[in-house]
């Protein structure tokens, strides 16, 4: 799956979304998503954008969702995104791009979380939809390969969950009424349950 019915319809009616989809496909060509049991990377930004479409976010937000990882994961630069898609999309993509000059994983996540909150509601929506999609995808992979999913991650699963918990706490502080916040909380509870059952069954 590299598109969805909602994205396909948005591509048909919006030049901005079409251009963003084209760049996202180019930027993530051949990439696989960590912690997904080998799924193409492009499925992730498409899923994030689809969530935002379902909740009627404007085209600039959908385009930024499609592009939210291109600066981190490809040779595409932030300046190129801004010049090609305008300041609104450029600001959102920059907010969603982690600062790779911060080497420590948790410090980089802390700074990123602060910057997203500072940017505003639309950046928070993309951030929340991103985390929600991450957890849902990880749960799907976890159901298939259990703790082996940790081998696909850049950091340990425990650290990943710790960071997601901090993300969720920030979202409850900054956007408690946003639909994605409660959905993320539910998925996190599900992930904790998945791990508990897996650990318990391994010790029986």
TILUM-283581 format. One line per field, with one value per residue (C-alpha): residue in three letters; x, y, z. Coordinates in steps of 0.2 Angstrom, whole numbers, plus 5000, padded with zeros to 4 digits. Layout:
% TILUM-283581
residu	ALA | ...
east	X | ...
north	Y | ...
up	Z | ...
% end
This chain:
% TILUM-283581
residu	UNK | UNK | UNK | UNK | UNK | UNK | UNK | UNK | UNK | UNK | UNK | UNK | UNK | UNK | UNK | UNK | UNK | UNK | UNK | UNK | UNK | UNK | UNK | UNK | UNK | UNK | UNK | UNK | UNK | UNK | UNK | UNK | UNK | UNK | UNK | UNK | UNK | UNK | UNK | UNK | UNK | UNK | UNK | UNK | UNK | UNK | UNK | UNK | UNK | UNK | UNK | UNK | UNK | UNK | UNK | UNK | UNK | UNK | UNK | UNK | UNK | UNK | UNK | UNK | UNK | UNK | UNK | UNK | UNK | UNK | UNK | UNK | UNK | UNK | UNK | UNK | UNK | UNK | UNK | UNK | UNK | UNK | UNK | UNK | UNK | UNK | UNK | UNK | UNK | UNK | UNK | UNK | UNK | UNK | UNK | UNK | UNK | UNK | UNK | UNK | UNK | UNK | UNK | UNK | UNK | UNK | UNK | UNK | UNK | UNK | UNK | UNK | UNK | UNK | UNK | UNK | UNK | UNK | UNK | UNK | UNK | UNK | UNK | UNK | UNK | UNK | UNK | UNK | UNK | UNK | UNK | UNK | UNK | UNK | UNK | UNK | UNK | UNK | UNK | UNK | UNK | UNK | UNK | UNK | UNK | UNK | UNK | UNK | UNK | UNK | UNK | UNK | UNK | UNK | UNK | UNK | UNK | UNK | UNK | UNK | UNK | UNK | UNK | UNK | UNK | UNK | UNK | UNK | UNK | UNK | UNK | UNK | UNK | UNK | UNK | UNK | UNK | UNK | UNK | UNK | UNK | UNK | UNK | UNK | UNK | UNK | UNK | UNK | UNK | UNK | UNK | UNK | UNK | UNK | UNK | UNK | UNK | UNK | UNK | UNK | UNK | UNK | UNK | UNK
east	5000 | 5008 | 4991 | 4974 | 4957 | 4957 | 4975 | 4970 | 4955 | 4966 | 4979 | 4966 | 4959 | 4974 | 4990 | 4999 | 4995 | 4999 | 5016 | 5019 | 5015 | 5027 | 5041 | 5037 | 5038 | 5054 | 5062 | 5057 | 5059 | 5067 | 5066 | 5059 | 5050 | 5059 | 5048 | 5036 | 5041 | 5048 | 5034 | 5039 | 5043 | 5030 | 5016 | 5020 | 5018 | 5003 | 4995 | 4998 | 4991 | 4976 | 4972 | 4973 | 4962 | 4949 | 4948 | 4947 | 4963 | 4968 | 4979 | 4994 | 4994 | 4991 | 5005 | 5016 | 5011 | 5017 | 5033 | 5036 | 5051 | 5059 | 5072 | 5077 | 5077 | 5083 | 5094 | 5079 | 5083 | 5072 | 5075 | 5070 | 5054 | 5050 | 5054 | 5043 | 5028 | 5028 | 5031 | 5016 | 5021 | 5040 | 5036 | 5027 | 5040 | 5054 | 5044 | 5042 | 5061 | 5072 | 5088 | 5101 | 5115 | 5109 | 5117 | 5109 | 5093 | 5082 | 5089 | 5085 | 5067 | 5065 | 5070 | 5059 | 5044 | 5046 | 5048 | 5032 | 5022 | 5029 | 5024 | 5006 | 4990 | 4993 | 5011 | 5004 | 4991 | 5004 | 5015 | 5001 | 4995 | 5014 | 5015 | 4998 | 5003 | 5020 | 5012 | 4998 | 5011 | 5023 | 5008 | 5004 | 5022 | 5023 | 5008 | 5018 | 5035 | 5034 | 5050 | 5060 | 5053 | 5066 | 5079 | 5072 | 5072 | 5086 | 5084 | 5077 | 5059 | 5058 | 5067 | 5055 | 5040 | 5047 | 5049 | 5031 | 5025 | 5033 | 5026 | 5008 | 5011 | 5015 | 5000 | 4989 | 4996 | 4996 | 4981 | 4970 | 4954 | 4962 | 4955 | 4972 | 4978 | 4965 | 4968 | 4986 | 4983 | 4972 | 4985 | 4998 | 4988 | 4986 | 5004 | 5008 | 4995 | 5003 | 5020 | 5013 | 5005 | 5020 | 5031 | 5019 | 5017 | 5036 | 5038 | 5024
north	5000 | 5017 | 5026 | 5026 | 5031 | 5047 | 5052 | 5047 | 5058 | 5072 | 5070 | 5071 | 5088 | 5096 | 5101 | 5104 | 5086 | 5078 | 5087 | 5082 | 5064 | 5064 | 5070 | 5058 | 5044 | 5049 | 5053 | 5036 | 5025 | 5009 | 5013 | 5001 | 5006 | 5001 | 4991 | 4987 | 4969 | 4975 | 4987 | 5001 | 5017 | 5027 | 5018 | 5028 | 5046 | 5041 | 5034 | 5050 | 5061 | 5049 | 5052 | 5071 | 5070 | 5060 | 5074 | 5088 | 5096 | 5108 | 5103 | 5112 | 5101 | 5085 | 5090 | 5093 | 5076 | 5067 | 5076 | 5076 | 5064 | 5068 | 5080 | 5067 | 5052 | 5058 | 5071 | 5083 | 5099 | 5110 | 5125 | 5115 | 5110 | 5128 | 5134 | 5121 | 5121 | 5138 | 5144 | 5136 | 5118 | 5123 | 5129 | 5113 | 5101 | 5110 | 5108 | 5090 | 5087 | 5082 | 5092 | 5079 | 5090 | 5084 | 5067 | 5061 | 5052 | 5058 | 5076 | 5076 | 5070 | 5083 | 5097 | 5091 | 5089 | 5107 | 5114 | 5105 | 5112 | 5130 | 5129 | 5127 | 5116 | 5110 | 5104 | 5096 | 5087 | 5080 | 5075 | 5066 | 5057 | 5052 | 5044 | 5036 | 5028 | 5023 | 5014 | 5006 | 4999 | 4993 | 4984 | 4975 | 4970 | 4965 | 4953 | 4944 | 4943 | 4948 | 4954 | 4952 | 4968 | 4976 | 4971 | 4982 | 4998 | 5011 | 5010 | 4998 | 4995 | 5000 | 5017 | 5019 | 5017 | 5028 | 5042 | 5039 | 5041 | 5058 | 5062 | 5058 | 5068 | 5083 | 5081 | 5079 | 5096 | 5105 | 5097 | 5087 | 5089 | 5084 | 5067 | 5059 | 5062 | 5050 | 5038 | 5038 | 5034 | 5020 | 5012 | 5014 | 5005 | 4991 | 4991 | 4989 | 4975 | 4966 | 4966 | 4960 | 4946 | 4941 | 4942 | 4932 | 4918 | 4917 | 4913 | 4901
up	5000 | 4995 | 4994 | 5002 | 4995 | 5005 | 4998 | 4981 | 4981 | 4988 | 4975 | 4962 | 4968 | 4975 | 4966 | 4983 | 4989 | 4973 | 4973 | 4991 | 4987 | 4972 | 4983 | 4997 | 4985 | 4978 | 4995 | 5003 | 4987 | 4993 | 5011 | 5024 | 5040 | 5057 | 5068 | 5055 | 5050 | 5033 | 5027 | 5014 | 5023 | 5012 | 5020 | 5036 | 5030 | 5019 | 5035 | 5045 | 5031 | 5029 | 5048 | 5045 | 5030 | 5040 | 5052 | 5038 | 5041 | 5027 | 5012 | 5018 | 5034 | 5024 | 5012 | 5027 | 5034 | 5018 | 5019 | 5038 | 5037 | 5020 | 5027 | 5040 | 5029 | 5012 | 5004 | 5002 | 5012 | 5022 | 5010 | 4995 | 5004 | 5008 | 4991 | 4983 | 4995 | 5003 | 5021 | 5029 | 5024 | 5026 | 5044 | 5048 | 5041 | 5050 | 5066 | 5063 | 5059 | 5073 | 5076 | 5071 | 5078 | 5096 | 5098 | 5113 | 5109 | 5123 | 5123 | 5104 | 5107 | 5122 | 5110 | 5096 | 5108 | 5114 | 5096 | 5090 | 5105 | 5102 | 5083 | 5087 | 5084 | 5066 | 5071 | 5086 | 5075 | 5063 | 5078 | 5087 | 5071 | 5068 | 5085 | 5084 | 5067 | 5074 | 5089 | 5078 | 5066 | 5080 | 5088 | 5071 | 5070 | 5088 | 5086 | 5072 | 5079 | 5098 | 5106 | 5090 | 5084 | 5095 | 5083 | 5070 | 5080 | 5082 | 5101 | 5113 | 5114 | 5132 | 5128 | 5113 | 5124 | 5137 | 5124 | 5118 | 5135 | 5136 | 5119 | 5126 | 5142 | 5131 | 5121 | 5136 | 5142 | 5125 | 5115 | 5128 | 5117 | 5101 | 5094 | 5091 | 5110 | 5117 | 5102 | 5106 | 5124 | 5120 | 5108 | 5121 | 5134 | 5121 | 5118 | 5137 | 5137 | 5122 | 5130 | 5147 | 5139 | 5129 | 5144 | 5154 | 5141 | 5139 | 5158 | 5159
% end
